[in-house]
Amino acid sequence: MSDPRATNGGSRRAIRPMAKDFDYESLFNALSSTIPSSILIVDGSLAVLMANRNFLEKSRGTLSAIQGLNLQEVLPAAFRDIPLDQQIRETMRTGQPLLRQKMTYRAPGISLRVYSYSIRRLQFDIHDAHAALLVMDDITDLLSLSEEVRKTQLHLASIVESAGDLIISTDARGTILTWNTAAEKATGYSLHQALGISLAALIAEPQNLEVVRYYREIDSIDQRFNADWPVTCADGTVIPISWHLSPMTGRDGNISGVVIVGRNLVEQRAMEAQMQQAEKLAALGLVIGGIAHEIRNPLGVSSAAAQLLRRGLGKPELLLECVEKVIGGINRASLIVDSLLRFARPGRIQETTKVDVLSMLHNALMLVSSEAAPGTSVHWDTAGLPSTVYAEGVQNLLELVMINLITNAFQAMPDGGTLSILVRSDDDILIAVHNTGPGLSREQLAKVFDPFFTLKKDSRRSGLGLFVSHSIVQQHGGTIAVQSSGESGTTFSVCLPKAKAALNN
């Protein structure tokens, strides 16, 4: 009959008992000295047979002093409330180990300590002489650290759950792993519904393809990635979400997942729309108020003149003057309406001709030269220009733009100064009109092209000059800009398309 201690098939030898004269103490000391636990071996009567160095150092004793003593005499008094003797005897009787039990220890002047202990049965020889191995570990610091970790985890979880933004995480392939309360409220998908599905499945088309591309190329994408991907909610509606994605790396340095924070833009877009509407209404109110004011003036003059005509005054000179005022008031009101219509219908002008830019500028300067204060000089900068430079446009309209710019420049220098006119011709034609008068503030620069905005106190000025000029330049396919500072005055720059024939040349 085969030895029952042999392995199946008899491929291993039976385990033989150690010789009685084997140096158990040396083996125990060699093994236990490398273990950071306190270890005791007791016999069947609970007398101490062995103790390792860790236990002796903590108990401040020697092996010779405790050998043969009962376990309860060796352990601190604080441990005596624990039924260790019963547990050890039960383990030796059944052979069933007792693992990872807890006991507390509080010595005078020392804070509470927590120990974990385990008991195993030992068999020394073939005569079934039993002993027990008691292993004790101080786990106070470990428990404290675990509690701190648990508190930190709960704190972080609370932050994630109470956040107003959508906070989710995915694995490296885009499968959703976590889904916070804000994500549930915004999308209508519960945590149970969202877990395990692909993030791309929740993103509306065609942006869902961008999500797929992101995870496919995740190793080569920047650590922080921002994107606006709309989400299809559980009820079928689509909401705009701004996402911030941050990959997570594992211990091996490879990307293990992605933390994603999403901001619901529904309220933000609604607020922006309300602000835009409010700005439009404010601008409309400004325009209506300006129109009413500007048209009321010529209508008032016309009305007064018409009343004089109705009285039938006999003086021919007065009658003629009244008629001229009526006609002038009507023409002024008509001009304001035409200017507003031109701004309201900013379509590009179709019927254009070649406009001689230098001739146009000289004509405009001549027409408004009376606006210049004494001591005002004009400086021309046309370096490198041919004798004629042609723009594509309507002569009268472009001349009106230059009249407005030069007039404003003269009026900005009431005590005299220098008006500089620069012309350059490249792919387009650049005209810059600069004055050395006081500059404009940032607030004034922001309103300079607004209708009825003016710094002049002259009641003859409607505040529509730059407003109309801006519209005319845009209708010609050009641009107009302004720059100003307190030291160098103000510069208006107009860029116009070059005449087609000039381009062909």
MARDREN-52546 format. One record per residue (C-alpha): x, y, z; residue number from 1; residue in one letter. Coordinates in pm, 1 decimal. Layout:
<rs>
<<X Y Z> NUM a>
...
</rs>
This chain:
<rs>
<<0.0 0.0 0.0> 1 m>
<<144.2 338.7 -102.4> 2 s>
<<235.6 614.5 140.4> 3 d>
<<-67.6 848.5 174.2> 4 p>
<<163.4 1145.7 194.8> 5 r>
<<294.5 1087.8 -159.0> 6 a>
<<160.2 1300.3 -443.9> 7 t>
<<-72.2 1157.5 -708.4> 8 n>
<<108.0 908.5 -926.3> 9 g>
<<396.1 877.3 -680.0> 10 g>
<<608.6 1126.5 -874.6> 11 s>
<<726.1 1292.7 -551.8> 12 r>
<<881.3 1136.4 -245.7> 13 r>
<<688.7 1116.3 77.8> 14 a>
<<761.4 1399.9 324.0> 15 i>
<<983.5 1261.0 596.1> 16 r>
<<979.9 1398.4 949.7> 17 p>
<<1278.7 1600.7 1057.0> 18 m>
<<1531.3 1447.0 1291.2> 19 a>
<<1474.3 1513.5 1657.7> 20 k>
<<1813.7 1670.5 1699.7> 21 d>
<<1742.9 1931.4 1424.8> 22 f>
<<1826.1 2282.1 1546.1> 23 d>
<<1476.2 2428.4 1542.5> 24 y>
<<1580.6 2737.0 1731.0> 25 e>
<<1841.5 2836.4 1472.2> 26 s>
<<1592.9 2782.0 1190.5> 27 l>
<<1328.7 2984.1 1373.3> 28 f>
<<1570.4 3268.9 1450.0> 29 n>
<<1697.4 3279.6 1092.9> 30 a>
<<1348.0 3296.5 949.3> 31 l>
<<1179.8 3518.8 1207.0> 32 s>
<<1459.5 3777.4 1221.7> 33 s>
<<1374.8 3885.5 865.6> 34 t>
<<1002.8 3923.2 936.0> 35 i>
<<876.7 4262.9 1068.0> 36 p>
<<610.9 4086.9 1277.7> 37 s>
<<614.7 3980.1 1643.3> 38 s>
<<619.1 3597.9 1660.7> 39 i>
<<571.0 3360.8 1953.4> 40 l>
<<565.2 2978.9 1964.0> 41 i>
<<386.2 2814.3 2256.4> 42 v>
<<338.0 2451.2 2345.9> 43 d>
<<19.1 2271.7 2439.2> 44 g>
<<24.7 2417.7 2790.6> 45 s>
<<71.3 2767.9 2640.2> 46 l>
<<427.5 2791.7 2771.6> 47 a>
<<652.6 3009.5 2552.9> 48 v>
<<902.0 2810.5 2351.3> 49 l>
<<1034.6 3069.3 2108.1> 50 m>
<<1011.9 3447.3 2049.2> 51 a>
<<1161.3 3637.4 1760.2> 52 n>
<<1377.4 3949.3 1780.2> 53 r>
<<1093.5 4187.8 1688.2> 54 n>
<<882.6 4070.3 1984.0> 55 f>
<<1176.6 4082.4 2226.3> 56 l>
<<1267.7 4437.8 2118.2> 57 e>
<<912.1 4565.3 2163.1> 58 k>
<<863.5 4387.2 2497.6> 59 s>
<<1215.7 4487.9 2610.1> 60 r>
<<1286.8 4133.5 2725.3> 61 g>
<<1515.8 3840.6 2652.1> 62 t>
<<1437.3 3492.1 2529.7> 63 l>
<<1586.9 3328.0 2836.9> 64 s>
<<1367.7 3542.5 3061.8> 65 a>
<<1038.4 3444.4 2898.7> 66 i>
<<1098.3 3084.0 2791.5> 67 q>
<<874.2 2849.9 2988.6> 68 g>
<<646.3 3128.1 3108.0> 69 l>
<<275.6 3112.3 3032.8> 70 n>
<<159.4 3320.5 2740.3> 71 l>
<<-59.4 3540.4 2961.9> 72 q>
<<246.1 3625.2 3172.9> 73 e>
<<443.7 3731.8 2868.7> 74 v>
<<183.3 3944.8 2690.5> 75 l>
<<95.9 4292.0 2821.4> 76 p>
<<-198.0 4314.4 3059.7> 77 a>
<<-401.7 4496.1 2794.6> 78 a>
<<-407.3 4178.2 2588.4> 79 f>
<<-544.5 3958.7 2866.3> 80 r>
<<-904.5 4049.1 2795.8> 81 d>
<<-877.5 3864.7 2464.7> 82 i>
<<-940.7 3487.7 2487.2> 83 p>
<<-609.8 3403.9 2322.7> 84 l>
<<-559.5 3090.0 2530.6> 85 d>
<<-892.1 2947.6 2417.7> 86 q>
<<-827.3 3039.1 2054.7> 87 q>
<<-479.4 2882.3 2059.9> 88 i>
<<-604.5 2556.9 2217.4> 89 r>
<<-888.8 2538.6 1965.3> 90 e>
<<-643.1 2587.6 1677.5> 91 t>
<<-410.6 2315.6 1811.0> 92 m>
<<-706.5 2081.1 1854.4> 93 r>
<<-866.1 2129.6 1511.7> 94 t>
<<-569.7 2239.6 1306.2> 95 g>
<<-786.5 2516.2 1161.7> 96 q>
<<-584.3 2841.9 1148.6> 97 p>
<<-725.3 3167.0 1286.3> 98 l>
<<-629.1 3452.1 1058.2> 99 l>
<<-621.5 3833.8 1074.0> 100 r>
<<-799.1 3894.1 1402.1> 101 q>
<<-783.7 4238.9 1566.7> 102 k>
<<-701.4 4344.2 1919.3> 103 m>
<<-630.5 4683.5 2075.1> 104 t>
<<-355.7 4784.6 2313.4> 105 y>
<<-333.2 5098.6 2520.1> 106 r>
<<-43.0 5135.5 2761.8> 107 a>
<<-13.8 5426.8 3006.5> 108 p>
<<109.1 5737.4 2822.8> 109 g>
<<75.8 5570.1 2481.9> 110 i>
<<-199.3 5625.8 2229.3> 111 s>
<<-426.4 5339.9 2133.3> 112 l>
<<-258.1 5082.0 1911.6> 113 r>
<<-432.2 4821.8 1695.7> 114 v>
<<-282.2 4479.2 1627.5> 115 y>
<<-368.9 4208.1 1380.3> 116 s>
<<-289.6 3853.6 1489.5> 117 y>
<<-304.8 3505.9 1338.8> 118 s>
<<-270.4 3160.6 1496.7> 119 i>
<<-147.5 2843.1 1325.7> 120 r>
<<-85.1 2492.8 1458.8> 121 r>
<<267.6 2348.8 1441.6> 122 l>
<<366.2 1982.9 1450.0> 123 q>
<<724.5 1918.3 1554.4> 124 f>
<<768.6 1540.2 1533.8> 125 d>
<<608.9 1214.7 1448.0> 126 i>
<<461.5 1184.4 1796.0> 127 h>
<<214.4 1461.5 1711.8> 128 d>
<<357.2 1702.7 1965.1> 129 a>
<<156.2 2014.7 1892.0> 130 h>
<<251.8 2376.5 1931.0> 131 a>
<<103.6 2702.5 1810.6> 132 a>
<<251.5 2992.2 1615.8> 133 l>
<<121.0 3337.5 1714.7> 134 l>
<<201.2 3620.4 1467.5> 135 v>
<<117.4 3980.8 1565.0> 136 m>
<<141.4 4301.1 1355.9> 137 d>
<<91.0 4661.6 1460.1> 138 d>
<<-154.4 4792.9 1198.1> 139 i>
<<-241.8 5124.3 1363.5> 140 t>
<<-66.7 5339.6 1102.7> 141 d>
<<-199.1 5126.5 819.6> 142 l>
<<-556.5 5164.8 945.2> 143 l>
<<-505.2 5537.3 987.2> 144 s>
<<-374.6 5562.1 633.4> 145 l>
<<-663.6 5351.3 504.9> 146 s>
<<-909.3 5577.9 682.8> 147 e>
<<-746.2 5885.7 529.0> 148 e>
<<-761.9 5722.1 187.9> 149 v>
<<-1126.1 5634.8 242.7> 150 r>
<<-1207.1 5991.1 349.3> 151 k>
<<-1022.2 6127.6 48.0> 152 t>
<<-1208.6 5892.4 -182.6> 153 q>
<<-1542.3 5994.1 -30.2> 154 l>
<<-1447.6 6361.0 -57.2> 155 h>
<<-1351.3 6326.8 -422.2> 156 l>
<<-1664.9 6127.1 -494.7> 157 a>
<<-1872.2 6396.8 -326.4> 158 s>
<<-1705.9 6666.1 -538.4> 159 i>
<<-1770.6 6471.7 -858.2> 160 v>
<<-2133.5 6404.2 -768.7> 161 e>
<<-2209.8 6760.2 -657.3> 162 s>
<<-2034.3 6928.2 -951.9> 163 a>
<<-2249.4 7119.1 -1197.5> 164 g>
<<-2040.5 6997.5 -1492.3> 165 d>
<<-2062.4 6656.3 -1652.8> 166 l>
<<-1771.6 6448.8 -1516.4> 167 i>
<<-1721.7 6106.6 -1669.7> 168 i>
<<-1437.5 5867.3 -1741.0> 169 s>
<<-1374.4 5613.6 -2012.4> 170 t>
<<-1121.7 5343.9 -2083.7> 171 d>
<<-864.6 5387.2 -2360.1> 172 a>
<<-1118.3 5271.0 -2620.4> 173 r>
<<-1391.2 5517.5 -2523.1> 174 g>
<<-1615.2 5289.7 -2315.7> 175 t>
<<-1783.8 5483.2 -2031.8> 176 i>
<<-1671.4 5374.3 -1684.1> 177 l>
<<-1814.0 5648.0 -1458.1> 178 t>
<<-2107.4 5885.5 -1503.2> 179 w>
<<-2189.4 6155.9 -1246.5> 180 n>
<<-2524.0 6304.3 -1142.4> 181 t>
<<-2483.3 6614.5 -1359.0> 182 a>
<<-2440.6 6388.2 -1663.4> 183 a>
<<-2761.2 6206.0 -1571.1> 184 e>
<<-2957.9 6530.6 -1535.3> 185 k>
<<-2823.8 6687.1 -1855.2> 186 a>
<<-2868.8 6387.1 -2084.8> 187 t>
<<-3148.1 6186.6 -1923.3> 188 g>
<<-2933.7 5870.7 -1923.7> 189 y>
<<-2899.5 5701.4 -1584.2> 190 s>
<<-2571.9 5560.9 -1456.9> 191 l>
<<-2694.4 5209.9 -1534.6> 192 h>
<<-2781.2 5307.5 -1893.4> 193 q>
<<-2450.9 5490.7 -1960.3> 194 a>
<<-2201.5 5241.6 -1816.3> 195 l>
<<-2041.3 5014.0 -2069.8> 196 g>
<<-2145.8 5202.1 -2383.8> 197 i>
<<-1920.4 5401.3 -2611.9> 198 s>
<<-1899.9 5778.2 -2567.4> 199 l>
<<-1923.0 5813.8 -2945.3> 200 a>
<<-2269.6 5652.1 -2932.4> 201 a>
<<-2399.9 5950.1 -2733.9> 202 l>
<<-2248.7 6220.4 -2955.6> 203 i>
<<-2465.1 6353.4 -3238.9> 204 a>
<<-2359.0 6310.4 -3599.9> 205 e>
<<-2124.0 6400.4 -3759.2> 206 p>
<<-1920.4 6490.9 -3448.2> 207 q>
<<-1937.6 6129.7 -3331.2> 208 n>
<<-1677.7 6052.6 -3597.9> 209 l>
<<-1443.6 6301.2 -3427.5> 210 e>
<<-1482.1 6105.0 -3102.5> 211 v>
<<-1393.6 5780.0 -3278.4> 212 v>
<<-1090.5 5948.9 -3437.7> 213 r>
<<-980.2 6088.0 -3100.5> 214 y>
<<-968.5 5746.4 -2934.1> 215 y>
<<-806.6 5590.9 -3239.1> 216 r>
<<-526.7 5850.7 -3229.6> 217 e>
<<-520.2 5899.6 -2852.7> 218 i>
<<-148.6 5816.4 -2821.0> 219 d>
<<-50.7 6103.1 -3052.9> 220 s>
<<-298.7 6367.1 -2930.1> 221 i>
<<-199.4 6637.0 -2681.1> 222 d>
<<-251.8 6558.9 -2314.6> 223 q>
<<-532.4 6814.5 -2295.8> 224 r>
<<-791.8 6822.7 -2570.7> 225 f>
<<-1093.1 7051.9 -2605.1> 226 n>
<<-1388.7 6993.0 -2833.3> 227 a>
<<-1751.3 7098.1 -2879.3> 228 d>
<<-1946.6 6775.2 -2927.0> 229 w>
<<-2328.5 6791.0 -2903.7> 230 p>
<<-2497.6 6508.9 -2713.2> 231 v>
<<-2812.4 6328.8 -2818.7> 232 t>
<<-3021.4 6302.2 -2501.3> 233 c>
<<-3248.0 6017.0 -2397.8> 234 a>
<<-3554.5 6207.0 -2524.2> 235 d>
<<-3395.4 6264.1 -2866.3> 236 g>
<<-3306.0 6631.1 -2818.3> 237 t>
<<-2953.9 6750.1 -2895.8> 238 v>
<<-2774.5 6979.2 -2649.3> 239 i>
<<-2441.1 7159.4 -2702.1> 240 p>
<<-2161.9 7040.9 -2470.7> 241 i>
<<-1808.0 7176.5 -2447.5> 242 s>
<<-1570.5 6891.4 -2350.8> 243 w>
<<-1225.9 6890.8 -2188.1> 244 h>
<<-1047.5 6554.8 -2218.7> 245 l>
<<-740.2 6452.4 -2015.7> 246 s>
<<-583.3 6106.0 -2071.3> 247 p>
<<-473.4 5895.6 -1771.2> 248 m>
<<-155.5 5689.1 -1781.1> 249 t>
<<-97.8 5362.3 -1597.6> 250 g>
<<214.2 5238.5 -1421.6> 251 r>
<<348.1 5108.1 -1749.7> 252 d>
<<330.4 5456.4 -1902.1> 253 g>
<<53.7 5364.6 -2144.4> 254 n>
<<-279.6 5546.9 -2156.7> 255 i>
<<-530.8 5357.1 -1945.0> 256 s>
<<-830.3 5586.5 -1975.5> 257 g>
<<-961.4 5940.3 -2014.7> 258 v>
<<-1115.5 6180.5 -1764.0> 259 v>
<<-1371.3 6402.6 -1936.3> 260 i>
<<-1535.1 6720.9 -1807.5> 261 v>
<<-1827.5 6856.5 -2006.4> 262 g>
<<-1995.0 7195.6 -1973.8> 263 r>
<<-2360.9 7219.6 -2071.7> 264 n>
<<-2387.4 7522.7 -2301.8> 265 l>
<<-2767.8 7537.5 -2319.6> 266 v>
<<-2804.6 7810.1 -2058.3> 267 e>
<<-2494.0 7991.4 -2181.7> 268 q>
<<-2622.1 7997.9 -2540.0> 269 r>
<<-2963.4 8115.7 -2420.8> 270 a>
<<-2800.9 8393.3 -2220.0> 271 m>
<<-2583.9 8493.1 -2516.1> 272 e>
<<-2893.0 8506.7 -2736.8> 273 a>
<<-3068.5 8726.8 -2481.3> 274 q>
<<-2768.7 8958.3 -2464.3> 275 m>
<<-2749.4 8981.3 -2842.9> 276 q>
<<-3119.5 9056.7 -2860.3> 277 q>
<<-3082.5 9323.9 -2592.4> 278 a>
<<-2790.4 9477.5 -2784.1> 279 e>
<<-2995.2 9477.7 -3104.5> 280 k>
<<-3287.4 9645.6 -2929.9> 281 l>
<<-3055.7 9900.9 -2773.8> 282 a>
<<-2897.8 9975.7 -3112.1> 283 a>
<<-3240.7 9995.0 -3272.3> 284 l>
<<-3353.9 10237.5 -3003.8> 285 g>
<<-3046.2 10451.0 -3065.0> 286 l>
<<-3105.4 10453.7 -3440.6> 287 v>
<<-3476.1 10536.3 -3403.0> 288 i>
<<-3398.8 10813.3 -3158.3> 289 g>
<<-3134.8 10955.4 -3388.8> 290 g>
<<-3363.3 10936.9 -3692.5> 291 i>
<<-3642.3 11111.3 -3505.5> 292 a>
<<-3406.5 11386.2 -3390.4> 293 h>
<<-3240.5 11438.3 -3726.2> 294 e>
<<-3559.5 11440.1 -3931.8> 295 i>
<<-3743.6 11660.0 -3681.5> 296 r>
<<-3494.9 11944.9 -3737.8> 297 n>
<<-3546.3 11986.9 -4117.0> 298 p>
<<-3918.3 11919.3 -4078.2> 299 l>
<<-3939.6 12195.3 -3818.1> 300 g>
<<-3765.7 12441.1 -4047.7> 301 v>
<<-3988.3 12338.3 -4339.4> 302 s>
<<-4299.1 12370.2 -4124.7> 303 s>
<<-4207.8 12720.6 -4010.5> 304 a>
<<-4135.0 12829.1 -4365.4> 305 a>
<<-4461.0 12679.3 -4491.4> 306 a>
<<-4658.6 12870.9 -4226.0> 307 q>
<<-4501.3 13195.3 -4345.5> 308 l>
<<-4596.9 13105.4 -4702.6> 309 l>
<<-4954.3 13040.1 -4597.3> 310 r>
<<-4978.8 13391.0 -4450.6> 311 r>
<<-4906.8 13524.9 -4797.1> 312 g>
<<-4628.9 13763.0 -4711.7> 313 l>
<<-4582.8 14013.8 -4991.7> 314 g>
<<-4205.7 14041.8 -4988.8> 315 k>
<<-4061.0 13836.9 -5277.4> 316 p>
<<-3726.2 13794.6 -5100.6> 317 e>
<<-3890.6 13643.6 -4793.0> 318 l>
<<-4112.6 13417.9 -5003.7> 319 l>
<<-3809.0 13290.2 -5193.5> 320 l>
<<-3621.9 13228.7 -4870.4> 321 e>
<<-3917.0 13034.1 -4728.6> 322 c>
<<-3939.7 12818.8 -5041.2> 323 v>
<<-3567.5 12745.3 -5029.1> 324 e>
<<-3594.4 12644.4 -4662.7> 325 k>
<<-3881.6 12409.8 -4739.7> 326 v>
<<-3690.1 12252.1 -5026.3> 327 i>
<<-3368.7 12237.1 -4821.0> 328 g>
<<-3545.8 12070.1 -4528.4> 329 g>
<<-3706.5 11814.6 -4756.4> 330 i>
<<-3373.3 11742.5 -4925.2> 331 n>
<<-3197.6 11702.3 -4589.5> 332 r>
<<-3461.2 11459.8 -4464.2> 333 a>
<<-3440.3 11272.1 -4793.5> 334 s>
<<-3059.6 11252.2 -4761.7> 335 l>
<<-3090.0 11101.5 -4412.3> 336 i>
<<-3340.3 10843.3 -4535.6> 337 v>
<<-3122.3 10756.0 -4838.5> 338 d>
<<-2818.7 10714.8 -4613.4> 339 s>
<<-3008.7 10481.0 -4382.5> 340 l>
<<-3140.2 10278.5 -4676.0> 341 l>
<<-2789.1 10243.8 -4812.7> 342 r>
<<-2675.2 10109.4 -4476.5> 343 f>
<<-2979.0 9882.9 -4443.3> 344 a>
<<-2914.3 9730.5 -4787.3> 345 r>
<<-2541.8 9664.3 -4781.2> 346 p>
<<-2532.7 9453.6 -5097.1> 347 g>
<<-2223.3 9492.2 -5307.6> 348 r>
<<-2248.0 9755.2 -5581.3> 349 i>
<<-2269.2 9592.4 -5925.6> 350 q>
<<-2236.0 9883.5 -6170.3> 351 e>
<<-1885.4 10024.2 -6123.8> 352 t>
<<-1633.8 10221.8 -6325.7> 353 t>
<<-1267.5 10310.4 -6308.6> 354 k>
<<-1214.5 10581.8 -6047.1> 355 v>
<<-898.0 10793.6 -6057.6> 356 d>
<<-798.5 10780.8 -5690.9> 357 v>
<<-559.9 11078.7 -5684.8> 358 l>
<<-802.8 11299.7 -5878.0> 359 s>
<<-1084.3 11195.7 -5646.0> 360 m>
<<-878.1 11283.6 -5338.9> 361 l>
<<-782.4 11626.4 -5478.5> 362 h>
<<-1147.6 11703.3 -5556.7> 363 n>
<<-1257.8 11599.4 -5207.2> 364 a>
<<-983.2 11809.8 -5048.3> 365 l>
<<-1078.8 12112.4 -5255.9> 366 m>
<<-1448.7 12082.4 -5162.7> 367 l>
<<-1385.7 12081.8 -4786.1> 368 v>
<<-1078.3 12304.5 -4768.5> 369 s>
<<-1292.4 12572.6 -4601.5> 370 s>
<<-1321.3 12344.7 -4296.7> 371 e>
<<-946.1 12367.0 -4229.4> 372 a>
<<-838.4 12595.1 -3945.7> 373 a>
<<-570.8 12861.4 -4010.0> 374 p>
<<-221.7 12711.8 -3996.2> 375 g>
<<-333.0 12368.1 -4117.4> 376 t>
<<-96.5 12203.1 -4364.9> 377 s>
<<-150.8 11909.5 -4599.4> 378 v>
<<114.2 11644.4 -4656.5> 379 h>
<<89.4 11396.8 -4945.3> 380 w>
<<268.4 11059.7 -4944.2> 381 d>
<<238.8 10893.6 -5287.2> 382 t>
<<585.8 10747.6 -5312.1> 383 a>
<<623.6 10487.1 -5582.5> 384 g>
<<280.7 10548.2 -5737.1> 385 l>
<<225.9 10582.9 -6112.8> 386 p>
<<69.4 10903.2 -6241.1> 387 s>
<<-276.5 10748.7 -6230.8> 388 t>
<<-415.2 10486.4 -5990.2> 389 v>
<<-759.6 10343.9 -6057.4> 390 y>
<<-1001.5 10187.8 -5809.2> 391 a>
<<-1310.5 9988.8 -5899.2> 392 e>
<<-1623.5 10169.0 -5778.6> 393 g>
<<-1868.5 10456.3 -5806.0> 394 v>
<<-1702.3 10799.1 -5830.8> 395 q>
<<-1958.3 11000.7 -5631.0> 396 n>
<<-1985.8 10747.9 -5348.3> 397 l>
<<-1612.6 10705.9 -5302.7> 398 l>
<<-1568.3 11082.2 -5317.8> 399 e>
<<-1829.2 11116.8 -5042.7> 400 l>
<<-1623.0 10878.2 -4826.4> 401 v>
<<-1309.8 11089.7 -4874.8> 402 m>
<<-1504.0 11410.8 -4806.6> 403 i>
<<-1625.0 11268.0 -4476.4> 404 n>
<<-1277.0 11149.7 -4372.5> 405 l>
<<-1102.9 11475.5 -4463.5> 406 i>
<<-1377.9 11684.9 -4303.7> 407 t>
<<-1346.3 11490.0 -3979.7> 408 n>
<<-968.1 11530.5 -3991.1> 409 a>
<<-992.8 11910.5 -4028.7> 410 f>
<<-1252.8 11935.8 -3752.7> 411 q>
<<-1029.8 11728.9 -3520.6> 412 a>
<<-765.9 12005.2 -3550.9> 413 m>
<<-952.5 12327.8 -3454.7> 414 p>
<<-624.0 12500.7 -3373.5> 415 d>
<<-446.8 12378.8 -3685.9> 416 g>
<<-221.0 12083.9 -3748.4> 417 g>
<<-111.8 11851.5 -4027.0> 418 t>
<<-336.9 11646.9 -4252.8> 419 l>
<<-147.2 11353.9 -4407.7> 420 s>
<<-283.2 11160.3 -4705.8> 421 i>
<<-101.0 10836.6 -4792.3> 422 l>
<<-175.7 10629.7 -5102.4> 423 v>
<<-26.3 10290.0 -5184.0> 424 r>
<<-106.9 10051.8 -5468.0> 425 s>
<<-41.1 9680.2 -5450.3> 426 d>
<<-300.5 9406.0 -5497.0> 427 d>
<<-548.3 9659.1 -5355.1> 428 d>
<<-538.2 10035.4 -5309.9> 429 i>
<<-470.5 10172.7 -4961.1> 430 l>
<<-573.9 10527.4 -4867.4> 431 i>
<<-479.9 10652.6 -4519.7> 432 a>
<<-602.3 10988.9 -4386.0> 433 v>
<<-419.0 11100.2 -4070.2> 434 h>
<<-465.3 11405.8 -3848.1> 435 n>
<<-251.5 11534.3 -3563.1> 436 t>
<<-544.5 11639.3 -3347.1> 437 g>
<<-641.7 11489.5 -3009.6> 438 p>
<<-675.0 11112.9 -3026.1> 439 g>
<<-984.6 10906.3 -2953.3> 440 l>
<<-1040.0 10701.3 -2638.1> 441 s>
<<-1101.9 10328.4 -2648.7> 442 r>
<<-1472.8 10383.9 -2584.9> 443 e>
<<-1491.9 10641.0 -2867.2> 444 q>
<<-1306.7 10409.7 -3107.7> 445 l>
<<-1564.3 10136.3 -3038.2> 446 a>
<<-1849.4 10370.4 -3142.0> 447 k>
<<-1687.9 10572.3 -3418.8> 448 v>
<<-1882.6 10395.8 -3699.0> 449 f>
<<-2213.4 10385.8 -3507.5> 450 d>
<<-2502.4 10588.0 -3653.5> 451 p>
<<-2550.9 10938.5 -3505.7> 452 f>
<<-2233.0 10914.1 -3298.4> 453 f>
<<-2048.7 11245.4 -3308.7> 454 t>
<<-1813.4 11447.2 -3091.2> 455 l>
<<-1913.5 11771.2 -3261.7> 456 k>
<<-2156.0 12019.1 -3106.5> 457 k>
<<-2247.3 12167.5 -3445.3> 458 d>
<<-2620.4 12106.3 -3494.7> 459 s>
<<-2565.4 12084.4 -3869.8> 460 r>
<<-2379.4 11756.5 -3827.7> 461 r>
<<-2596.6 11444.1 -3822.3> 462 s>
<<-2337.1 11194.1 -3701.6> 463 g>
<<-2399.1 10980.8 -4010.7> 464 l>
<<-2080.3 11061.2 -4201.8> 465 g>
<<-1860.5 10774.4 -4083.6> 466 l>
<<-2162.3 10548.1 -4051.1> 467 f>
<<-2244.6 10597.3 -4421.3> 468 v>
<<-1876.9 10585.2 -4524.4> 469 s>
<<-1836.6 10248.0 -4358.1> 470 h>
<<-2138.7 10115.2 -4549.6> 471 s>
<<-2016.2 10256.9 -4884.8> 472 i>
<<-1670.9 10101.1 -4846.5> 473 v>
<<-1823.6 9763.9 -4759.4> 474 q>
<<-2053.3 9784.5 -5064.1> 475 q>
<<-1741.6 9832.8 -5277.3> 476 h>
<<-1588.7 9512.6 -5132.4> 477 g>
<<-1333.6 9710.0 -4933.1> 478 g>
<<-1250.4 9767.4 -4566.7> 479 t>
<<-1220.9 10070.8 -4342.9> 480 i>
<<-1043.2 10084.2 -4007.0> 481 a>
<<-940.2 10342.1 -3750.2> 482 v>
<<-637.9 10375.0 -3522.5> 483 q>
<<-581.7 10643.8 -3263.0> 484 s>
<<-368.9 10743.3 -2967.8> 485 s>
<<-326.2 11054.3 -2760.0> 486 g>
<<21.0 11116.9 -2898.8> 487 e>
<<-11.6 11054.4 -3273.0> 488 s>
<<-367.4 11163.0 -3351.9> 489 g>
<<-607.8 10952.1 -3554.7> 490 t>
<<-572.2 10755.0 -3879.0> 491 t>
<<-853.8 10621.3 -4098.4> 492 f>
<<-739.3 10353.9 -4344.0> 493 s>
<<-949.0 10256.6 -4648.1> 494 v>
<<-863.9 9955.6 -4862.7> 495 c>
<<-1037.5 9944.1 -5204.4> 496 l>
<<-1022.9 9689.2 -5487.9> 497 p>
<<-810.0 9793.3 -5782.3> 498 k>
<<-984.9 9850.2 -6115.2> 499 a>
<<-1007.9 9536.5 -6327.4> 500 k>
<<-828.6 9692.8 -6621.1> 501 a>
<<-546.4 9798.7 -6390.4> 502 a>
<<-522.1 9445.3 -6258.7> 503 l>
<<-493.9 9308.9 -6613.3> 504 n>
<<-212.4 9551.6 -6684.5> 505 n>
</rs>
